[in-house]
Amino acid sequence: MNPGYAGRSNLPDNLKQLFRSLAMTQPDRQLIAQVMLFSQGFRTAERLAQKIVPFFILCQEQLSNQSHYDFGLRALKYVLVSSGNIKRDRIQKMKEDATERGEVLSESQIAEQLPEQEILIQSVCETMVPKLVAEDIPLLFSLLSDVFPGVAYSRAEMKKLREEIAKVCEERFLCYSETEGELGYAWVEKVLQLFQITNLNHGLMMVGPSGSGKSCAWRVLLTALERFEGVEGVAHVIDPKAISKDALYGTLDPTTREWTDGLFTHILRKIIDNVRGEIDKRQWIIFDGDVDPEWVENLNSVLDDNKLLTLPNGERLAIPPNVRIMFEVQDLRYATLATVSRCGMVWFSDDVITTDMLFDNYLQKLRCVSLDEIEAAAAARGRPGRSVSAPTSDTVKEDTLSPNIQVQRDAANMLTPHMAHDGLVARCLQYAEEKLDHIMDFTKLRALGSLFAMIN
């Protein structure tokens, strides 16, 4: 029973009297953490459990209050499972290095050498930093240094994946940087955080305002992973608020008892049936729209460890391991904690994508890609059932000497000073945002999109 909980119904009093009520107490987090750490192969599980549980309580008390934050038992469990994965990866890598040197080491010998506190801190940073707003990140590291004094955080390098992401960004004229403070650094970090969360959770949420780079992040990551691992990536994008609940999940005819699949159920069944080798591909189902208890509560059993979608006709669809359920949302003001706690989180703030990055992307495209191609790609992307990639830098080779491209390059050179950091366009944008009245919600991305379309 959850009195006053969104998306749930309370039992009427006459029915409530027929059931015996039981009060539930909170579980012993420390004992659960200790058992989980032992099961993940940690030798100092008792000492680590005594530190990690108070750390989560401190986070709950001291970090800011955000709708997408959850520091409950599920979040603790994700951190502990992730730490086990990191430990096993390190053991495997050290074993391979020892074999190359001609040494024979058992896994237990390697495990004794590993710094377990450092592994746990790495797990905390990789699972919790992606969901934190900017002002809470220094506070988290401060709490970490208080609870685990003298233990440094070592970041996962992911060199090869970074190289593939850099290539995809170059092809799509996106800003890429590995140096903090440069254009594109914050966004690239979000792409890598998204990768780490997809490895840990089969359900995840990308939360942030429109124009903060959420769609671009998962598209770039999907392409980069396809090249990095050699596994084809397929994305299914659904707007859940554009269709009814029945159209999304399916309907059961009360007369004939015949079941008709909805859009989500149809996609899931197609993957499970594996007629065209869908099970061997990376399948991402993206819900692009507000998370509302009205439709998302049905996915609770899909998002938790059961990984099952139970249909009204009694059928159960198990989620295959190659499927990720992703939500792309502006905020979680209507979402319940039951849904939020089941998902991994990546927070995209306003400043992840700056106007300078948008100017840079537009001017590079204008210099290198024929406008006819950009318009054709945009039109085709809007049609259902079509998969069209964005114009890439490969186009330059064909059209280098084209008169159209030459005109576009001249125009881009003329526009460059006006699209500088303190140029005319940036000042006009600031004036429009602060001084003018708007009929619709004003976003910089929409305003610049209109400007770029008119220039084209």
N, C-alpha and C positions, 0 to 999 in steps of 0.2 A: 504494500500500500504506500503510495506517495501522495499524501494530501497536498493539493494546490500545485501539483507538478504539471508543467505544460505538456499537452499531448496525451494526458492520461485521464481516465474517468474514475470518479469516486463511486464506491458501492453505496446504494441507497441504505438507509438505516434499517429497514425491515429485513434486508438481505444480510447486513452486517451482523445482526443478532444471531444468525444461523452458523456463523463461523467463530472459532476460538481465536482471539487476538494474541499475538506473540510480540513481545518487544525484542528488537535485535540490538546487540551491543557491538561496539567497534572492535574489529579484530586486532590482535597484537602484532603491530607492524614489524617490530624488531625481530620477533621469532620467525615471521614469514620471510623477512629479508635474509636472516641467517640461514634458513633452510635452502632458500633459492641460491644463495652464494655458494653453499656447500655443493649443491647440485650442479653448479656451473664450474666446479673444480677449484674453488678458492680455498687455500689452506688457512688463511687468517680471517675466515668468514665472521667469527664472533666479534672480533675487533672492528672489522669494516661495517658490520650491521649497526654497532653502537655509534658509528659516526654518520652513516648515510641517512638513517631515519631522522635524527635531530636536524640534519642539514635540510631535508625536505620540509620539516616543520618551520624552520627559519625562513625558507623561501616563501612559504605560504603566508607567514606573518609580515615579512619585510618588503617583499617585492610589490609593485603596484597592482591594483585590482583590475584585471583585464578579462573580458568575456572568454577569450581563448586560452586562458591559463588553467592548468589542472596539475596539482601537486599531490594527488591522492595515491591510492595503492596501485592503480593501473600504471600511472606515470613512473612510480618506483620500480614496478615490475619490468617495464620497458628498459629502464636504465640498467637493471641487473642482468637481463637477458643480453643486452647489447655488450655489456662488459665481458660476458662469457664468450660471445662471438669474437671480440677483440683479442681475448686471451688465446683462444684456439688458433686464430690467424697468426698471432705472433709465434706460437709454438711451432706451427707448420713451417713458417718462414725460417726460423732458427734451425729447424731440423734439416731443411733443404740446404741451407748455407753450410751446415756441418757435414752433410753428405758430400757436397762439392769439395770441401777441404780434405775429405777422406776420413773424417771422424765418425764414430758411431755413438750417438747419444739417444737415450730413451726419452720419451715424452715427460716422464716424471722427473728426470734429471734437469731437463730444460725448464719445467714448471717451477722448480725450486729457485731458479735464478731470476724469474720474472718479478718486477716490482708491482705488486698487486694494487697498492694504493694509486699508483700512477695510471694503471689500466682503468680503475674505477673512475678517476677524475676525467680521463679521456672520454669515457662513456657518458658521463654527466654532461660534458661540454658538447658532444656530438648530438645528444638527444634533446637537450634543454635550450641551448643557445639559439637554435633556429626559430623557436617560438617567442623569444623575448623581444620586447620593444627596446629601442636603442638605449634609453636611460636606465634600464634594468640590468644590462649586460655587465657594466663595471661593478654593480652591487653583487651580482652572482659570483664574479671572480673574487670579490672581497670576502664573501661568505665561505667560498671554497678554501681560501688561504687561512681563514680562521679555524675551520673544521679539520682541514688537512694541512697543517703548517709544514712548510719546507718541501712540499711535493710540487713539482712543476708539471704543467700540461704540455704534452707533446702532440702536435697536430698530425693527422694522417696526411701524407703528401699527395697521393693520387696523381702522380706526374703524367702518366699515359692518358688518363681521362681528361686532365687539364689540356693536354695537347690537342685532343680531338675536339674539345669544346672551343678552343682557340681557332681551329680550322673552320668549324661551323660558323662561328661569329664573323670570321673574315669573309666567308662566302656570302653571308647575309647582311654585311655592312653594319654589324653590331659592335659596340664598344667592348673591348676585352682588356683587362689589366690584372697583373698579379702583384702590383705595388699599391699599398694602402694609400688612399687619398686621390688616386688617379681616376679618370672617367672609366666607369664600368667595373671597378674593383668590387664594390658592394653587391652589385647584381650577380657577378660571377660567383661570389661566395654563397649567394642564395641558391644558385643552380647546384653547387656542390653539396649544400645542406639538404636540398631536395633529394639528391642521389642517396645520401646517407639515410634519410628518413624512409625512402622507398625500400631500402635493404632491410629495414627494421619492422615497418608496419605495412600491412596490406591495405589499410585505409588511411588516407591523409588529407589534410586541409591546407590549402594555400590561402591565407587571409591577408587582405590589404585592399586599399582603395583602388578604383579603376585607374589604369595607366601606370601601375607600379611594377609591371614586368612579369606578372604571374603566367600569362599564356605563353609569352615568349620564352620564359624559363623552362617550362616543361617541354615545349616543342624542340628547343635546342638540345636539352638533355636527352630526349628520346632519339634524336638523330645521332648525337655523339655516342650514346650507348650502343646503337646499332652498329656503328663503325668499330667501336672499341671491343665489343664482345662478339660481333658477327651474328647477332640475333635480331631478326627483323622486328621493328616496333610498330604497333598499330594503336591509334588513338580513336576512341569513340566519344564524341562530345555531345552532351545532352543538356538542353535547357529545361530543367524540371518544372519551372513555373509557366512554361509555354503550353504544357499539355496537362490533362487531368491525371489524377492519381491512378485511375483505371487504365488510361492509355500508357502510363509509365510501367505499371506492374502487371496488368492483365485483369481479366474479368471471368467470373464463373456464372454461366447462364443458370438462373434458378430453376428453370423448367427442364431443360435437357441435361443439366449438370455437366455441360461441355465447357472446357477451359480454353480461353483465348489468351495467348501471350501478349504482354505489353512490350514497349520498346526496350526497357532494361532487361526484362526476362528473355526477350528474343535474342539480344546480344549475348547474354550469359549462356543461353542454351546452345547458340551457334558455336561458342568457344568450347563448351563441354562436349558437344557432338564430335568435334574435331574432324569434320569432313575434309577440309582443305589444309590440314596441318596447323590449325589455330593454336593448338596446345604448345607448339614449338616456338611460337612468337611471343614477344612481350606485349601484353594486352593492357592498355590503360583506359578505364572508363571514367570520363571526366564530367561531373555535374557542374555546369557553369551557371550559377544563380544562387539566390538566397537559400540558406539551409533553414527549412521550416519543419517543426515537429509533425505537421500534417502529413508530409510524405517521407521524411527522413527516418522517423521512428521505426518504420518497417525494415530498415537496413541495420538495426542494432545487432541482430544475430549474425548478419553478414560481416559486420565490422569487428566483432569480438572474436575470441579464440575458436568459437564454434564454426565460423566461416560457412554458414548455411543460410539459404534463403528458403523459408517455408511458405509454400503457396496455399491459398484457400482450398484447393482441391486435395490437399494432403501430401502433395509432392514436395520433395526436398532437393534443392539444387546446391551442390557443394561448390565452393569457390576454388578453382584450380590455383596452384601456387604461382603461375605466371601472370595472374590478374591483379591489378591494383585499382582500388576504388578511390578516386580523387575528387575533392570538392574545391571549386574556385569561387571564393566568396569575398564580398566587401567587408562584412562584419558578421559576428555571431550573436547579435542581440536577441534573435528568436530561437536560437539553438538551445537544447537542454544539455545539462552536464553529462547525462547518460551517453549522448552522441559525442560530445567534445572529448570526453575521457577515453573513448575507444579509438581515437584517431591521432596520428602523428601530426604535428603542426609546423608550418613554416610561415613566419610573419614577414610580409613585404611592406615596408614603411614608405611614406610619400617620397623620401629622398633617395630611394634605391635607383629610380630613373629620374635624371635631371633633364631640364630643357636643353642643356648643352648636348646631351647624348642624343636627344631627338633631332636637334639641328644637324649633328654630325652624321646620323643615319640617313637623313633626307638628302643632304648635300652629296654624300658618297653615292647614293642611288642615282641622283640626278646626273652625276658625272659619268656613271658607268653603265646604266641600264636604260634602254630605250623606253620612253613613256608608254608606247603601245603595249610593250610586254608587261609593264607594271599594272596597267589597267586591265589587261586580259587575265592576269593572275588574280587580281582582286575580284573581278567578276566571276571567274570560275570558282574561287574559294567560297563565294556566297551561294553557289548552287549546291543542293543536297546531292550526296552520293559521289561527289568529286573530290579527289585528293590531289591538291596542287601545291607544289613547293613554291616558296618565295623566290623571286628573281635572284640569281646569284652572281658573284663576280666573274664566273666563267663567261658570261655574256660579253664582257669587255673585249675578249679576244676576237669575237666575230665582228663587232661593231666599232672597232677602234677608229677606223677611218670613215665611218658613216657621217654624212653631213648633219644628220639629226643629233647624233651624240656630240658633235663639235659645237652645235648651237647650245645644247644642254650644258656643256662644260663652261661655255662663256657665261651663260646665265648663272651657273653655280658660283663662278668666280666673282660675279657682280654681287651675288646675295651673301657671300661669306662674311664681309664686315658687318652687315646688318644682323646676321645670325650669330654674332659673337656673344660672349657672356653678358656684357653690358650694352649690347647693340640695340638697334631700334625695335626689333621684334620682341626681345626680352622685356624692354621697358613698356611697350604697348600691352603685352600680356599681363604685366603687373598692374598697369592702369585699369585694364578691363576687369581684372579680378577684384581689385579693391574699390574702384570708384563707380563702376557701371552697375545698373540694375539688370538682372537677367530673368527671362521667363522660365527657363529650365535651370537645373543645377549646373553650375559652371565647372568645367574641368579643363585643365590646361591641354590635355591630350586631344579633347574634342575640338578646342579652339585652334590648335596647331594643325590638326587633321584637316579642318576646313580651309585654313590658310594654304597648306600644301596642295590641296585639291584645286584651289583657285589658281595658284601659280602654275600648276601643270596644265 
